[in-house]
Amino acid sequence: MSTFRHDYETFIIHNPIDDVGADKLRDAIGIYDFSTTIPE
């Protein structure tokens, strides 16, 4: 999961999209606030 998260964050950084779209994408793939610790 950590590799996926890293790839996702890199994608967002290098391919900026509107905030609403980004929020919908995060919700769709189950990624929450990056400051939140997710149990392994």
Backbone bond lengths (Angstrom), bond angles and torsions (degrees), N, CA, C in turn:
res aa  C-N    CA-C-N  psi(-1)  N-CA   C-N-CA  omega(-1)  CA-C   N-CA-C  phi
1 M - - - 1.463 - - 1.519 110.22 -
2 S 1.326 116.98 -37.66 1.458 119.88 -176.88 1.529 111.18 -62.83
3 T 1.334 116.43 -37.69 1.462 119.55 178.28 1.519 109.93 -64.83
4 F 1.328 116.38 -42.83 1.457 120.42 178.04 1.520 110.80 -60.74
5 R 1.332 115.90 -44.96 1.467 119.68 -179.69 1.522 110.32 -60.57
6 H 1.333 116.44 -41.92 1.461 120.09 -179.73 1.525 110.12 -62.83
7 D 1.330 116.19 -45.59 1.464 120.79 178.98 1.523 110.62 -61.63
8 Y 1.327 116.27 -40.40 1.460 121.03 -179.59 1.524 110.47 -64.31
9 E 1.328 116.51 -47.09 1.458 120.35 -179.73 1.523 110.34 -62.02
10 T 1.339 117.09 -40.87 1.460 120.97 178.51 1.527 109.89 -62.80
11 F 1.321 116.42 -41.82 1.464 121.21 179.19 1.524 110.67 -59.42
12 I 1.330 116.19 -47.25 1.459 120.25 -178.34 1.532 110.32 -63.65
13 I 1.327 117.18 -40.53 1.459 120.96 -178.97 1.529 110.66 -63.92
14 H 1.321 116.47 -42.73 1.458 120.32 -174.99 1.523 113.62 -90.13
15 N 1.326 116.79 -11.17 1.455 121.28 179.39 1.526 109.13 -133.02
16 P 1.335 116.74 68.96 1.457 120.14 -176.10 1.529 111.75 -60.66
17 I 1.329 115.88 134.61 1.453 121.53 175.01 1.515 107.18 -128.59
18 D 1.326 116.23 168.18 1.463 118.05 -178.10 1.522 111.35 -60.19
19 D 1.319 116.07 150.86 1.469 121.80 -174.40 1.528 112.51 -56.82
20 V 1.321 117.68 -41.21 1.461 120.41 -178.94 1.514 109.37 -63.77
21 G 1.323 117.51 -43.65 1.460 121.22 178.52 1.521 110.94 -61.40
22 A 1.323 116.12 -41.53 1.461 120.36 179.89 1.528 110.48 -64.01
23 D 1.336 116.51 -42.96 1.463 120.15 179.01 1.524 111.02 -62.12
24 K 1.337 116.25 -42.48 1.468 119.70 179.98 1.524 110.13 -64.77
25 L 1.332 116.67 -39.24 1.457 120.53 -179.96 1.522 110.26 -65.54
26 R 1.346 116.71 -43.85 1.467 119.98 178.63 1.525 110.31 -61.18
27 D 1.328 116.84 -43.43 1.463 120.38 179.59 1.527 110.23 -62.86
28 A 1.316 116.62 -40.69 1.461 121.12 -175.18 1.530 111.64 -64.80
29 I 1.332 117.08 -34.97 1.465 119.71 -177.52 1.526 112.42 -104.30
30 G 1.330 116.59 8.34 1.463 120.36 170.34 1.518 114.21 75.91
31 I 1.320 117.50 28.15 1.466 119.16 176.68 1.533 107.52 -100.86
32 Y 1.328 114.39 131.13 1.445 119.08 -176.95 1.526 110.26 -106.21
33 D 1.309 116.00 -171.29 1.461 122.46 176.63 1.526 110.15 -44.18
34 F 1.329 116.59 124.43 1.458 120.61 -175.73 1.528 113.13 -64.32
35 S 1.318 116.79 -15.27 1.468 119.52 178.05 1.527 110.97 -82.87
36 T 1.336 116.29 -9.85 1.458 120.85 -178.73 1.521 110.71 -82.08
37 T 1.303 116.68 135.09 1.457 120.71 176.97 1.523 109.56 -84.67
38 I 1.333 115.57 123.51 1.464 120.37 179.44 1.519 108.69 -104.08
39 P 1.346 116.84 125.76 1.469 120.08 -179.75 1.524 111.07 -56.70
40 E 1.320 116.49 139.60 1.467 120.50 179.04 1.524 110.15 -73.69
